[in-house]
């Protein structure tokens, strides 16, 4: 996947399996089956103070599925030309984010937990943390 050419149209909400049981629901997620990638890393974000934002970066190679395991938050995706905001608030849905997409996270509800399933191990060189650098990477700015 050429992340310099990816667009927000390639990112979408994925409905995950939801197994209902009177004792509580279960949502299994299997890399390569429920996701278009194998899972190499899992992390979660929690205790985000009211009014704080996270994200503000893009990846060159990493694919992600972002899930609101608890509570809600807004993720705004940007491909250098277009932006689209998604509010995640259901633990059986995840937002698939392709490489080459800038993301901003905000509007975290109290008690929100963001669960992220990632296609690659952590690699600082994969991050683009400066928005102007991101626009140059995407060919939107000289």
C-alpha positions in Angstrom: 0.0 0.0 0.0 1.5 3.3 -1.1 0.8 5.6 1.9 1.6 8.7 0.0 -1.5 8.1 -2.1 -4.0 6.8 0.5 -7.2 8.7 1.1 -9.7 8.9 4.0 -12.1 7.0 1.7 -10.1 3.9 2.4 -10.8 4.2 6.1 -14.0 2.8 7.4 -15.9 1.6 10.4 -15.8 -2.1 10.8 -18.7 -3.9 12.6 -17.1 -6.6 14.7 -18.8 -9.8 15.7 -20.9 -9.5 18.8 -21.8 -12.7 20.7 -24.7 -11.9 23.0 -25.0 -13.8 26.3 -27.2 -12.9 29.3 -24.0 -12.9 31.4 -22.4 -10.3 29.1 -21.4 -9.8 25.5 -18.2 -10.9 23.8 -16.5 -9.5 20.8 -13.7 -11.6 19.4 -11.1 -10.1 17.0 -8.7 -12.2 15.0 -6.0 -10.6 12.9 -6.1 -11.6 9.2 -9.8 -12.7 9.6 -11.7 -9.9 11.2 -9.1 -7.3 10.2 -7.2 -6.8 6.9 -3.9 -7.2 8.8 -2.2 -9.4 11.4 -2.0 -7.8 14.9 1.6 -7.2 16.0 0.8 -4.6 18.8 -2.0 -3.7 21.1 -2.2 -0.6 23.2 -4.9 1.3 25.0 -5.3 5.0 26.0 -7.2 6.0 29.1 -7.5 8.7 31.8 -7.3 11.4 29.2 -8.1 14.7 31.1 -11.1 16.7 30.0 -10.4 18.9 27.1 -7.1 17.2 26.1 -6.3 15.9 22.6 -4.2 13.0 21.5 -2.9 11.7 18.2 -1.7 14.6 16.0 0.4 12.3 13.8 0.4 9.9 10.8 2.1 6.6 10.0 4.0 5.7 6.8 3.3 1.9 7.1 1.2 1.1 10.2 -2.4 0.1 9.8 -4.7 0.4 12.8 -8.1 -0.6 14.1 -9.2 2.0 16.7 -12.0 1.0 19.1 -13.8 2.8 21.9 -13.6 -0.1 24.4 -15.4 2.2 26.9 -17.0 5.6 26.6 -16.6 7.7 23.5 -14.2 10.0 21.6 -13.9 11.7 18.2 -11.2 10.8 15.7 -10.7 13.2 12.8 -8.9 11.8 9.8 -7.1 13.9 7.2 -5.4 12.8 4.0 -4.0 16.2 3.1 -6.9 17.1 0.9 -10.0 16.0 2.9 -11.0 15.6 6.5 -13.6 13.4 8.1 -14.6 13.0 11.7 -15.9 9.8 13.3 -17.4 9.5 16.8 -16.6 6.1 18.2 -18.8 4.9 21.1 -19.5 1.2 20.6 -17.1 -1.5 21.7 -18.2 -3.8 18.8 -17.1 -1.3 16.2 -13.7 -0.2 15.1 -12.3 2.4 12.7 -9.9 1.0 10.3 -7.1 3.6 9.5 -4.8 3.0 6.6 -1.2 4.3 6.5 -0.6 7.9 5.3 -3.6 9.4 7.2 -3.2 12.1 9.8 -5.3 11.6 12.9 -6.5 13.8 15.7 -8.3 12.5 18.8 -10.4 14.6 21.0 -13.8 14.9 22.9 -12.9 12.0 25.2 -15.8 11.2 27.6 -15.1 10.6 31.2 -13.8 7.0 31.6 -13.1 6.6 27.9 -10.8 3.8 26.9 -9.3 3.8 23.3 -8.1 0.3 22.3 -5.8 0.2 19.3 -4.8 -2.9 17.3 -1.8 -2.2 15.1 -0.2 -4.0 12.2 3.4 -3.3 13.2 5.6 -3.1 16.3 6.4 0.4 17.5 8.9 2.2 15.3 9.5 5.9 15.8 10.7 6.2 12.2 7.2 5.3 11.0 5.7 8.4 12.6 5.1 11.8 10.9 4.5 14.2 13.8 4.7 17.5 12.0 1.7 18.5 10.0 3.7 20.5 7.4 6.0 17.5 6.9 2.9 15.3 6.5 1.6 17.6 3.7 4.9 17.4 2.0 5.0 13.6 2.3 1.5 13.4 0.7 2.5 15.8 -2.1 0.1 18.5 -1.0 2.8 21.1 -0.3 6.2 22.0 -1.6 
